[in-house]
Amino acid sequence: MSYQVFTRNWWKLNPEWPGGIEPDGGATKHKLQKVATEREARAICADWNMTHRPGKLSRKAEYEEL
C-alpha cells in the first residue's frame, strides 16, 4: 500500500459569496511526495502544515491512499 501526499486550497475566490470565498471541493491537488506508509504521510503533512501558512484560501497538506 502507498500514499500520495499533496496540497490544495479548501476555498476559491468568488465575490458573490460571503467573505468573497466559497468551498472548492474540486480543487487541483499539487503532489508533494509518494510514500509507503500512512505514518510517513501523516508526518509529512504535519511538518508541511506547521511550516506553511494556510492563507486566505486555506492551503493545506493532505494525503490519500493509492
PQR file of N, CA, C, O and H, with PARSE charges and radii, in Angstrom:
ATOM      1  N   MET A   1       0.840  -1.170   0.000 -0.4000 1.5000
ATOM      2  CA  MET A   1       0.000   0.000   0.000 -0.0000 2.0000
ATOM      3  C   MET A   1       0.891   1.241   0.000  0.5500 1.7000
ATOM      4  O   MET A   1       1.955   1.243   0.620 -0.5500 1.4000
ATOM      5  N   SER A   2       0.462   2.288  -0.689 -0.4000 1.5000
ATOM      6  CA  SER A   2       1.223   3.528  -0.694 -0.0000 2.0000
ATOM      7  C   SER A   2       0.269   4.712  -0.572  0.5500 1.7000
ATOM      8  O   SER A   2      -0.947   4.580  -0.714 -0.5500 1.4000
ATOM      9  H   SER A   2      -0.402   2.286  -1.193  0.4000 1.0000
ATOM     10  N   TYR A   3       0.864   5.870  -0.304 -0.4000 1.5000
ATOM     11  CA  TYR A   3       0.087   7.080  -0.053 -0.0000 2.0000
ATOM     12  C   TYR A   3       0.666   8.240  -0.842  0.5500 1.7000
ATOM     13  O   TYR A   3       1.883   8.358  -0.984 -0.5500 1.4000
ATOM     14  H   TYR A   3       1.851   5.977  -0.188  0.4000 1.0000
ATOM     15  N   GLN A   4      -0.200   9.088  -1.351 -0.4000 1.5000
ATOM     16  CA  GLN A   4       0.214  10.299  -2.061 -0.0000 2.0000
ATOM     17  C   GLN A   4      -0.046  11.492  -1.158  0.5500 1.7000
ATOM     18  O   GLN A   4      -1.172  11.702  -0.707 -0.5500 1.4000
ATOM     19  H   GLN A   4      -1.188   8.992  -1.236  0.4000 1.0000
ATOM     20  N   VAL A   5       0.993  12.271  -0.892 -0.4000 1.5000
ATOM     21  CA  VAL A   5       0.865  13.492  -0.103 -0.0000 2.0000
ATOM     22  C   VAL A   5       0.749  14.652  -1.089  0.5500 1.7000
ATOM     23  O   VAL A   5       1.491  14.720  -2.069 -0.5500 1.4000
ATOM     24  H   VAL A   5       1.908  12.100  -1.258  0.4000 1.0000
ATOM     25  N   PHE A   6      -0.182  15.556  -0.825 -0.4000 1.5000
ATOM     26  CA  PHE A   6      -0.428  16.665  -1.738 -0.0000 2.0000
ATOM     27  C   PHE A   6      -0.919  17.888  -0.969  0.5500 1.7000
ATOM     28  O   PHE A   6      -1.279  17.798   0.205 -0.5500 1.4000
ATOM     29  H   PHE A   6      -0.784  15.501  -0.029  0.4000 1.0000
ATOM     30  N   THR A   7      -0.925  19.022  -1.648 -0.4000 1.5000
ATOM     31  CA  THR A   7      -1.522  20.232  -1.090 -0.0000 2.0000
ATOM     32  C   THR A   7      -2.664  20.658  -2.005  0.5500 1.7000
ATOM     33  O   THR A   7      -2.687  20.333  -3.193 -0.5500 1.4000
ATOM     34  H   THR A   7      -0.632  19.094  -2.602  0.4000 1.0000
ATOM     35  N   ARG A   8      -3.599  21.385  -1.430 -0.4000 1.5000
ATOM     36  CA  ARG A   8      -4.668  22.001  -2.219 -0.0000 2.0000
ATOM     37  C   ARG A   8      -5.338  23.072  -1.367  0.5500 1.7000
ATOM     38  O   ARG A   8      -5.231  23.074  -0.141 -0.5500 1.4000
ATOM     39  H   ARG A   8      -3.580  21.649  -0.465  0.4000 1.0000
ATOM     40  N   ASN A   9      -6.027  23.977  -2.046 -0.4000 1.5000
ATOM     41  CA  ASN A   9      -6.788  25.022  -1.373 -0.0000 2.0000
ATOM     42  C   ASN A   9      -8.165  24.479  -1.018  0.5500 1.7000
ATOM     43  O   ASN A   9      -8.759  23.731  -1.794 -0.5500 1.4000
ATOM     44  H   ASN A   9      -6.113  23.976  -3.042  0.4000 1.0000
ATOM     45  N   TRP A  10      -8.668  24.849   0.142 -0.4000 1.5000
ATOM     46  CA  TRP A  10     -10.008  24.445   0.552 -0.0000 2.0000
ATOM     47  C   TRP A  10     -11.060  25.417   0.040  0.5500 1.7000
ATOM     48  O   TRP A  10     -12.244  25.083  -0.011 -0.5500 1.4000
ATOM     49  H   TRP A  10      -8.185  25.457   0.773  0.4000 1.0000
ATOM     50  N   TRP A  11     -10.636  26.620  -0.341 -0.4000 1.5000
ATOM     51  CA  TRP A  11     -11.551  27.674  -0.787 -0.0000 2.0000
ATOM     52  C   TRP A  11     -11.086  28.246  -2.120  0.5500 1.7000
ATOM     53  O   TRP A  11      -9.922  28.115  -2.497 -0.5500 1.4000
ATOM     54  H   TRP A  11      -9.675  26.892  -0.300  0.4000 1.0000
ATOM     55  N   LYS A  12     -12.028  28.890  -2.833 -0.4000 1.5000
ATOM     56  CA  LYS A  12     -11.672  29.632  -4.049 -0.0000 2.0000
ATOM     57  C   LYS A  12     -12.337  30.998  -3.982  0.5500 1.7000
ATOM     58  O   LYS A  12     -13.358  31.177  -3.318 -0.5500 1.4000
ATOM     59  H   LYS A  12     -12.974  28.997  -2.527  0.4000 1.0000
ATOM     60  N   LEU A  13     -11.746  31.947  -4.673 -0.4000 1.5000
ATOM     61  CA  LEU A  13     -12.273  33.302  -4.680 -0.0000 2.0000
ATOM     62  C   LEU A  13     -13.584  33.359  -5.449  0.5500 1.7000
ATOM     63  O   LEU A  13     -13.696  32.815  -6.548 -0.5500 1.4000
ATOM     64  H   LEU A  13     -10.916  31.801  -5.212  0.4000 1.0000
ATOM     65  N   ASN A  14     -14.567  34.019  -4.865 -0.4000 1.5000
ATOM     66  CA  ASN A  14     -15.853  34.232  -5.518 -0.0000 2.0000
ATOM     67  C   ASN A  14     -16.526  35.427  -4.832  0.5500 1.7000
ATOM     68  O   ASN A  14     -17.038  35.289  -3.721 -0.5500 1.4000
ATOM     69  H   ASN A  14     -14.475  34.461  -3.973  0.4000 1.0000
ATOM     70  N   PRO A  15     -16.530  36.592  -5.479 -0.5600 1.5000
ATOM     71  CA  PRO A  15     -17.082  37.790  -4.857  0.2800 2.0000
ATOM     72  C   PRO A  15     -18.578  37.692  -4.551  0.5500 1.7000
ATOM     73  O   PRO A  15     -19.105  38.501  -3.787 -0.5500 1.4000
ATOM     74  N   GLU A  16     -19.262  36.715  -5.136 -0.4000 1.5000
ATOM     75  CA  GLU A  16     -20.688  36.531  -4.898 -0.0000 2.0000
ATOM     76  C   GLU A  16     -20.981  35.857  -3.555  0.5500 1.7000
ATOM     77  O   GLU A  16     -22.112  35.914  -3.071 -0.5500 1.4000
ATOM     78  H   GLU A  16     -18.834  36.058  -5.756  0.4000 1.0000
ATOM     79  N   TRP A  17     -19.991  35.229  -2.959 -0.4000 1.5000
ATOM     80  CA  TRP A  17     -20.169  34.516  -1.686 -0.0000 2.0000
ATOM     81  C   TRP A  17     -19.793  35.418  -0.518  0.5500 1.7000
ATOM     82  O   TRP A  17     -18.993  36.340  -0.679 -0.5500 1.4000
ATOM     83  H   TRP A  17     -19.073  35.182  -3.352  0.4000 1.0000
ATOM     84  N   PRO A  18     -20.363  35.159   0.659 -0.5600 1.5000
ATOM     85  CA  PRO A  18     -19.979  35.929   1.849  0.2800 2.0000
ATOM     86  C   PRO A  18     -18.478  35.809   2.109  0.5500 1.7000
ATOM     87  O   PRO A  18     -17.921  34.712   2.081 -0.5500 1.4000
ATOM     88  N   GLY A  19     -17.844  36.921   2.356 -0.4000 1.5000
ATOM     89  CA  GLY A  19     -16.404  36.915   2.608 -0.0000 2.0000
ATOM     90  C   GLY A  19     -15.579  36.796   1.341  0.5500 1.7000
ATOM     91  O   GLY A  19     -14.350  36.835   1.404 -0.5500 1.4000
ATOM     92  H   GLY A  19     -18.297  37.812   2.379  0.4000 1.0000
ATOM     93  N   GLY A  20     -16.228  36.651   0.188 -0.4000 1.5000
ATOM     94  CA  GLY A  20     -15.520  36.594  -1.082 -0.0000 2.0000
ATOM     95  C   GLY A  20     -14.896  35.260  -1.428  0.5500 1.7000
ATOM     96  O   GLY A  20     -14.156  35.167  -2.408 -0.5500 1.4000
ATOM     97  H   GLY A  20     -17.226  36.619   0.137  0.4000 1.0000
ATOM     98  N   ILE A  21     -15.177  34.201  -0.639 -0.4000 1.5000
ATOM     99  CA  ILE A  21     -14.640  32.876  -0.940 -0.0000 2.0000
ATOM    100  C   ILE A  21     -15.737  31.826  -0.804  0.5500 1.7000
ATOM    101  O   ILE A  21     -16.685  31.999  -0.038 -0.5500 1.4000
ATOM    102  H   ILE A  21     -15.778  34.276   0.157  0.4000 1.0000
ATOM    103  N   GLU A  22     -15.596  30.734  -1.557 -0.4000 1.5000
ATOM    104  CA  GLU A  22     -16.546  29.613  -1.467 -0.0000 2.0000
ATOM    105  C   GLU A  22     -15.777  28.299  -1.399  0.5500 1.7000
ATOM    106  O   GLU A  22     -14.634  28.237  -1.851 -0.5500 1.4000
ATOM    107  H   GLU A  22     -14.826  30.593  -2.179  0.4000 1.0000
ATOM    108  N   PRO A  23     -16.381  27.245  -0.845 -0.5600 1.5000
ATOM    109  CA  PRO A  23     -15.706  25.951  -0.781  0.2800 2.0000
ATOM    110  C   PRO A  23     -15.297  25.471  -2.174  0.5500 1.7000
ATOM    111  O   PRO A  23     -16.010  25.701  -3.151 -0.5500 1.4000
ATOM    112  N   ASP A  24     -14.152  24.808  -2.256 -0.4000 1.5000
ATOM    113  CA  ASP A  24     -13.648  24.314  -3.545 -0.0000 2.0000
ATOM    114  C   ASP A  24     -13.328  22.829  -3.436  0.5500 1.7000
ATOM    115  O   ASP A  24     -12.166  22.435  -3.342 -0.5500 1.4000
ATOM    116  H   ASP A  24     -13.573  24.621  -1.463  0.4000 1.0000
ATOM    117  N   GLY A  25     -14.373  22.016  -3.451 -0.4000 1.5000
ATOM    118  CA  GLY A  25     -14.213  20.568  -3.335 -0.0000 2.0000
ATOM    119  C   GLY A  25     -13.445  19.935  -4.484  0.5500 1.7000
ATOM    120  O   GLY A  25     -12.872  18.858  -4.315 -0.5500 1.4000
ATOM    121  H   GLY A  25     -15.317  22.336  -3.528  0.4000 1.0000
ATOM    122  N   GLY A  26     -13.420  20.567  -5.633 -0.4000 1.5000
ATOM    123  CA  GLY A  26     -12.718  20.017  -6.790 -0.0000 2.0000
ATOM    124  C   GLY A  26     -11.384  20.685  -7.059  0.5500 1.7000
ATOM    125  O   GLY A  26     -10.904  20.684  -8.193 -0.5500 1.4000
ATOM    126  H   GLY A  26     -13.885  21.441  -5.770  0.4000 1.0000
ATOM    127  N   ALA A  27     -10.782  21.254  -6.027 -0.4000 1.5000
ATOM    128  CA  ALA A  27      -9.514  21.972  -6.203 -0.0000 2.0000
ATOM    129  C   ALA A  27      -8.416  21.056  -6.734  0.5500 1.7000
ATOM    130  O   ALA A  27      -8.387  19.861  -6.440 -0.5500 1.4000
ATOM    131  H   ALA A  27     -11.172  21.255  -5.106  0.4000 1.0000
ATOM    132  N   THR A  28      -7.524  21.634  -7.512 -0.4000 1.5000
ATOM    133  CA  THR A  28      -6.384  20.897  -8.053 -0.0000 2.0000
ATOM    134  C   THR A  28      -5.450  20.468  -6.931  0.5500 1.7000
ATOM    135  O   THR A  28      -5.119  21.257  -6.046 -0.5500 1.4000
ATOM    136  H   THR A  28      -7.548  22.605  -7.751  0.4000 1.0000
ATOM    137  N   LYS A  29      -5.029  19.211  -6.978 -0.4000 1.5000
ATOM    138  CA  LYS A  29      -4.086  18.680  -5.994 -0.0000 2.0000
ATOM    139  C   LYS A  29      -2.668  18.846  -6.551  0.5500 1.7000
ATOM    140  O   LYS A  29      -2.395  18.499  -7.700 -0.5500 1.4000
ATOM    141  H   LYS A  29      -5.297  18.570  -7.697  0.4000 1.0000
ATOM    142  N   HIS A  30      -1.782  19.377  -5.726 -0.4000 1.5000
ATOM    143  CA  HIS A  30      -0.379  19.554  -6.109 -0.0000 2.0000
ATOM    144  C   HIS A  30       0.440  18.514  -5.344  0.5500 1.7000
ATOM    145  O   HIS A  30       0.628  18.624  -4.133 -0.5500 1.4000
ATOM    146  H   HIS A  30      -2.004  19.659  -4.792  0.4000 1.0000
ATOM    147  N   LYS A  31       0.918  17.514  -6.062 -0.4000 1.5000
ATOM    148  CA  LYS A  31       1.618  16.389  -5.432 -0.0000 2.0000
ATOM    149  C   LYS A  31       2.935  16.825  -4.811  0.5500 1.7000
ATOM    150  O   LYS A  31       3.707  17.585  -5.397 -0.5500 1.4000
ATOM    151  H   LYS A  31       0.766  17.425  -7.046  0.4000 1.0000
ATOM    152  N   LEU A  32       3.166  16.318  -3.601 -0.4000 1.5000
ATOM    153  CA  LEU A  32       4.424  16.582  -2.903 -0.0000 2.0000
ATOM    154  C   LEU A  32       5.322  15.362  -2.908  0.5500 1.7000
ATOM    155  O   LEU A  32       6.497  15.446  -3.267 -0.5500 1.4000
ATOM    156  H   LEU A  32       2.539  15.701  -3.125  0.4000 1.0000
ATOM    157  N   GLN A  33       4.761  14.213  -2.505 -0.4000 1.5000
ATOM    158  CA  GLN A  33       5.600  13.024  -2.354 -0.0000 2.0000
ATOM    159  C   GLN A  33       4.731  11.773  -2.249  0.5500 1.7000
ATOM    160  O   GLN A  33       3.628  11.815  -1.705 -0.5500 1.4000
ATOM    161  H   GLN A  33       3.807  14.144  -2.214  0.4000 1.0000
ATOM    162  N   LYS A  34       5.235  10.677  -2.768 -0.4000 1.5000
ATOM    163  CA  LYS A  34       4.597   9.370  -2.615 -0.0000 2.0000
ATOM    164  C   LYS A  34       5.398   8.601  -1.567  0.5500 1.7000
ATOM    165  O   LYS A  34       6.625   8.540  -1.641 -0.5500 1.4000
ATOM    166  H   LYS A  34       6.131  10.643  -3.210  0.4000 1.0000
ATOM    167  N   VAL A  35       4.698   8.012  -0.585 -0.4000 1.5000
ATOM    168  CA  VAL A  35       5.369   7.291   0.497 -0.0000 2.0000
ATOM    169  C   VAL A  35       4.731   5.925   0.705  0.5500 1.7000
ATOM    170  O   VAL A  35       3.637   5.656   0.209 -0.5500 1.4000
ATOM    171  H   VAL A  35       3.701   8.062  -0.525  0.4000 1.0000
ATOM    172  N   ALA A  36       5.420   5.075   1.435 -0.4000 1.5000
ATOM    173  CA  ALA A  36       4.975   3.693   1.608 -0.0000 2.0000
ATOM    174  C   ALA A  36       4.008   3.493   2.774  0.5500 1.7000
ATOM    175  O   ALA A  36       3.203   2.562   2.757 -0.5500 1.4000
ATOM    176  H   ALA A  36       6.309   5.293   1.838  0.4000 1.0000
ATOM    177  N   THR A  37       4.084   4.367   3.793 -0.4000 1.5000
ATOM    178  CA  THR A  37       3.249   4.132   4.972 -0.0000 2.0000
ATOM    179  C   THR A  37       2.405   5.366   5.319  0.5500 1.7000
ATOM    180  O   THR A  37       2.744   6.500   4.983 -0.5500 1.4000
ATOM    181  H   THR A  37       4.738   5.123   3.806  0.4000 1.0000
ATOM    182  N   GLU A  38       1.298   5.090   6.003 -0.4000 1.5000
ATOM    183  CA  GLU A  38       0.437   6.185   6.450 -0.0000 2.0000
ATOM    184  C   GLU A  38       1.166   7.040   7.493  0.5500 1.7000
ATOM    185  O   GLU A  38       0.965   8.253   7.555 -0.5500 1.4000
ATOM    186  H   GLU A  38       1.023   4.168   6.276  0.4000 1.0000
ATOM    187  N   ARG A  39       1.984   6.422   8.283 -0.4000 1.5000
ATOM    188  CA  ARG A  39       2.755   7.157   9.300 -0.0000 2.0000
ATOM    189  C   ARG A  39       3.643   8.219   8.642  0.5500 1.7000
ATOM    190  O   ARG A  39       3.707   9.357   9.108 -0.5500 1.4000
ATOM    191  H   ARG A  39       2.147   5.437   8.232  0.4000 1.0000
ATOM    192  N   GLU A  40       4.327   7.838   7.553 -0.4000 1.5000
ATOM    193  CA  GLU A  40       5.152   8.796   6.819 -0.0000 2.0000
ATOM    194  C   GLU A  40       4.300   9.927   6.247  0.5500 1.7000
ATOM    195  O   GLU A  40       4.678  11.096   6.330 -0.5500 1.4000
ATOM    196  H   GLU A  40       4.275   6.914   7.174  0.4000 1.0000
ATOM    197  N   ALA A  41       3.152   9.580   5.670 -0.4000 1.5000
ATOM    198  CA  ALA A  41       2.264  10.572   5.076 -0.0000 2.0000
ATOM    199  C   ALA A  41       1.789  11.571   6.129  0.5500 1.7000
ATOM    200  O   ALA A  41       1.783  12.778   5.887 -0.5500 1.4000
ATOM    201  H   ALA A  41       2.845   8.631   5.603  0.4000 1.0000
ATOM    202  N   ARG A  42       1.396  11.070   7.286 -0.4000 1.5000
ATOM    203  CA  ARG A  42       0.945  11.956   8.366 -0.0000 2.0000
ATOM    204  C   ARG A  42       2.065  12.888   8.825  0.5500 1.7000
ATOM    205  O   ARG A  42       1.833  14.071   9.074 -0.5500 1.4000
ATOM    206  H   ARG A  42       1.402  10.090   7.483  0.4000 1.0000
ATOM    207  N   ALA A  43       3.268  12.355   8.933 -0.4000 1.5000
ATOM    208  CA  ALA A  43       4.404  13.159   9.375 -0.0000 2.0000
ATOM    209  C   ALA A  43       4.715  14.267   8.378  0.5500 1.7000
ATOM    210  O   ALA A  43       4.984  15.400   8.777 -0.5500 1.4000
ATOM    211  H   ALA A  43       3.456  11.394   8.731  0.4000 1.0000
ATOM    212  N   ILE A  44       4.682  13.958   7.099 -0.4000 1.5000
ATOM    213  CA  ILE A  44       4.953  14.963   6.062 -0.0000 2.0000
ATOM    214  C   ILE A  44       3.882  16.049   6.104  0.5500 1.7000
ATOM    215  O   ILE A  44       4.201  17.235   6.025 -0.5500 1.4000
ATOM    216  H   ILE A  44       4.464  13.038   6.774  0.4000 1.0000
ATOM    217  N   CYS A  45       2.628  15.657   6.225 -0.4000 1.5000
ATOM    218  CA  CYS A  45       1.539  16.630   6.300 -0.0000 2.0000
ATOM    219  C   CYS A  45       1.684  17.526   7.526  0.5500 1.7000
ATOM    220  O   CYS A  45       1.538  18.745   7.430 -0.5500 1.4000
ATOM    221  H   CYS A  45       2.368  14.693   6.289  0.4000 1.0000
ATOM    222  N   ALA A  46       1.968  16.931   8.661 -0.4000 1.5000
ATOM    223  CA  ALA A  46       2.114  17.706   9.894 -0.0000 2.0000
ATOM    224  C   ALA A  46       3.247  18.722   9.766  0.5500 1.7000
ATOM    225  O   ALA A  46       3.097  19.878  10.162 -0.5500 1.4000
ATOM    226  H   ALA A  46       2.087  15.941   8.739  0.4000 1.0000
ATOM    227  N   ASP A  47       4.378  18.290   9.214 -0.4000 1.5000
ATOM    228  CA  ASP A  47       5.522  19.176   9.042 -0.0000 2.0000
ATOM    229  C   ASP A  47       5.186  20.306   8.072  0.5500 1.7000
ATOM    230  O   ASP A  47       5.455  21.474   8.354 -0.5500 1.4000
ATOM    231  H   ASP A  47       4.500  17.351   8.892  0.4000 1.0000
ATOM    232  N   TRP A  48       4.599  19.956   6.933 -0.4000 1.5000
ATOM    233  CA  TRP A  48       4.265  20.967   5.924 -0.0000 2.0000
ATOM    234  C   TRP A  48       3.283  21.981   6.496  0.5500 1.7000
ATOM    235  O   TRP A  48       3.464  23.186   6.322 -0.5500 1.4000
ATOM    236  H   TRP A  48       4.380  19.008   6.704  0.4000 1.0000
ATOM    237  N   ASN A  49       2.245  21.504   7.177 -0.4000 1.5000
ATOM    238  CA  ASN A  49       1.219  22.407   7.712 -0.0000 2.0000
ATOM    239  C   ASN A  49       1.752  23.295   8.836  0.5500 1.7000
ATOM    240  O   ASN A  49       1.242  24.395   9.047 -0.5500 1.4000
ATOM    241  H   ASN A  49       2.098  20.525   7.318  0.4000 1.0000
ATOM    242  N   MET A  50       2.770  22.829   9.555 -0.4000 1.5000
ATOM    243  CA  MET A  50       3.367  23.648  10.616 -0.0000 2.0000
ATOM    244  C   MET A  50       4.304  24.716  10.058  0.5500 1.7000
ATOM    245  O   MET A  50       4.522  25.743  10.700 -0.5500 1.4000
ATOM    246  H   MET A  50       3.184  21.936   9.383  0.4000 1.0000
ATOM    247  N   THR A  51       4.858  24.484   8.873 -0.4000 1.5000
ATOM    248  CA  THR A  51       5.854  25.408   8.315 -0.0000 2.0000
ATOM    249  C   THR A  51       5.319  26.273   7.179  0.5500 1.7000
ATOM    250  O   THR A  51       6.068  27.072   6.616 -0.5500 1.4000
ATOM    251  H   THR A  51       4.681  23.650   8.352  0.4000 1.0000
ATOM    252  N   HIS A  52       4.050  26.135   6.832 -0.4000 1.5000
ATOM    253  CA  HIS A  52       3.437  26.930   5.769 -0.0000 2.0000
ATOM    254  C   HIS A  52       2.123  27.531   6.270  0.5500 1.7000
ATOM    255  O   HIS A  52       1.277  26.830   6.825 -0.5500 1.4000
ATOM    256  H   HIS A  52       3.442  25.486   7.290  0.4000 1.0000
ATOM    257  N   ARG A  53       1.971  28.820   6.068 -0.4000 1.5000
ATOM    258  CA  ARG A  53       0.717  29.468   6.446 -0.0000 2.0000
ATOM    259  C   ARG A  53      -0.369  29.098   5.444  0.5500 1.7000
ATOM    260  O   ARG A  53      -0.115  29.089   4.240 -0.5500 1.4000
ATOM    261  H   ARG A  53       2.658  29.390   5.618  0.4000 1.0000
ATOM    262  N   PRO A  54      -1.567  28.795   5.917 -0.5600 1.5000
ATOM    263  CA  PRO A  54      -2.630  28.378   5.008  0.2800 2.0000
ATOM    264  C   PRO A  54      -3.176  29.509   4.140  0.5500 1.7000
ATOM    265  O   PRO A  54      -3.714  29.249   3.063 -0.5500 1.4000
ATOM    266  N   GLY A  55      -3.049  30.741   4.581 -0.4000 1.5000
ATOM    267  CA  GLY A  55      -3.530  31.879   3.810 -0.0000 2.0000
ATOM    268  C   GLY A  55      -5.050  31.927   3.733  0.5500 1.7000
ATOM    269  O   GLY A  55      -5.742  31.105   4.334 -0.5500 1.4000
ATOM    270  H   GLY A  55      -2.611  30.952   5.455  0.4000 1.0000
ATOM    271  N   LYS A  56      -5.552  32.894   2.989 -0.4000 1.5000
ATOM    272  CA  LYS A  56      -6.997  33.120   2.882 -0.0000 2.0000
ATOM    273  C   LYS A  56      -7.741  31.918   2.307  0.5500 1.7000
ATOM    274  O   LYS A  56      -8.884  31.657   2.682 -0.5500 1.4000
ATOM    275  H   LYS A  56      -4.990  33.561   2.500  0.4000 1.0000
ATOM    276  N   LEU A  57      -7.093  31.185   1.396 -0.4000 1.5000
ATOM    277  CA  LEU A  57      -7.766  30.059   0.741 -0.0000 2.0000
ATOM    278  C   LEU A  57      -7.541  28.737   1.475  0.5500 1.7000
ATOM    279  O   LEU A  57      -7.969  27.684   1.002 -0.5500 1.4000
ATOM    280  H   LEU A  57      -6.165  31.397   1.091  0.4000 1.0000
ATOM    281  N   SER A  58      -6.883  28.790   2.609 -0.4000 1.5000
ATOM    282  CA  SER A  58      -6.649  27.635   3.481 -0.0000 2.0000
ATOM    283  C   SER A  58      -5.963  26.473   2.755  0.5500 1.7000
ATOM    284  O   SER A  58      -6.496  25.366   2.683 -0.5500 1.4000
ATOM    285  H   SER A  58      -6.535  29.645   2.993  0.4000 1.0000
ATOM    286  N   ARG A  59      -4.768  26.752   2.218 -0.4000 1.5000
ATOM    287  CA  ARG A  59      -3.971  25.725   1.531 -0.0000 2.0000
ATOM    288  C   ARG A  59      -3.326  24.826   2.583  0.5500 1.7000
ATOM    289  O   ARG A  59      -2.603  25.306   3.457 -0.5500 1.4000
ATOM    290  H   ARG A  59      -4.335  27.651   2.276  0.4000 1.0000
ATOM    291  N   LYS A  60      -3.586  23.528   2.499 -0.4000 1.5000
ATOM    292  CA  LYS A  60      -3.076  22.578   3.475 -0.0000 2.0000
ATOM    293  C   LYS A  60      -2.568  21.319   2.798  0.5500 1.7000
ATOM    294  O   LYS A  60      -2.955  21.001   1.673 -0.5500 1.4000
ATOM    295  H   LYS A  60      -4.173  23.138   1.789  0.4000 1.0000
ATOM    296  N   ALA A  61      -1.692  20.604   3.499 -0.4000 1.5000
ATOM    297  CA  ALA A  61      -1.203  19.313   3.027 -0.0000 2.0000
ATOM    298  C   ALA A  61      -2.163  18.225   3.513  0.5500 1.7000
ATOM    299  O   ALA A  61      -2.662  18.265   4.638 -0.5500 1.4000
ATOM    300  H   ALA A  61      -1.378  20.862   4.412  0.4000 1.0000
ATOM    301  N   GLU A  62      -2.402  17.261   2.639 -0.4000 1.5000
ATOM    302  CA  GLU A  62      -3.266  16.121   2.934 -0.0000 2.0000
ATOM    303  C   GLU A  62      -2.623  14.889   2.301  0.5500 1.7000
ATOM    304  O   GLU A  62      -1.588  14.990   1.643 -0.5500 1.4000
ATOM    305  H   GLU A  62      -1.997  17.227   1.725  0.4000 1.0000
ATOM    306  N   TYR A  63      -3.238  13.733   2.504 -0.4000 1.5000
ATOM    307  CA  TYR A  63      -2.761  12.530   1.829 -0.0000 2.0000
ATOM    308  C   TYR A  63      -3.944  11.631   1.505  0.5500 1.7000
ATOM    309  O   TYR A  63      -5.022  11.734   2.091 -0.5500 1.4000
ATOM    310  H   TYR A  63      -4.079  13.651   3.039  0.4000 1.0000
ATOM    311  N   GLU A  64      -3.697  10.745   0.548 -0.4000 1.5000
ATOM    312  CA  GLU A  64      -4.711   9.763   0.176 -0.0000 2.0000
ATOM    313  C   GLU A  64      -4.033   8.436  -0.142  0.5500 1.7000
ATOM    314  O   GLU A  64      -2.884   8.395  -0.584 -0.5500 1.4000
ATOM    315  H   GLU A  64      -2.821  10.661   0.072  0.4000 1.0000
ATOM    316  N   GLU A  65      -4.759   7.365   0.089 -0.4000 1.5000
ATOM    317  CA  GLU A  65      -4.247   6.032  -0.209 -0.0000 2.0000
ATOM    318  C   GLU A  65      -4.309   5.811  -1.715  0.5500 1.7000
ATOM    319  O   GLU A  65      -5.286   6.179  -2.368 -0.5500 1.4000
ATOM    320  H   GLU A  65      -5.692   7.397   0.447  0.4000 1.0000
ATOM    321  N   LEU A  66      -3.271   5.216  -2.249 -0.4000 1.5000
ATOM    322  CA  LEU A  66      -3.248   4.915  -3.685 -0.0000 2.0000
ATOM    323  C   LEU A  66      -3.639   3.479  -3.952  0.5500 1.7000
ATOM    324  O   LEU A  66      -3.673   3.054  -5.107 -0.5500 1.4000
ATOM    325  H   LEU A  66      -2.478   4.917  -1.719  0.4000 1.0000
TER
END
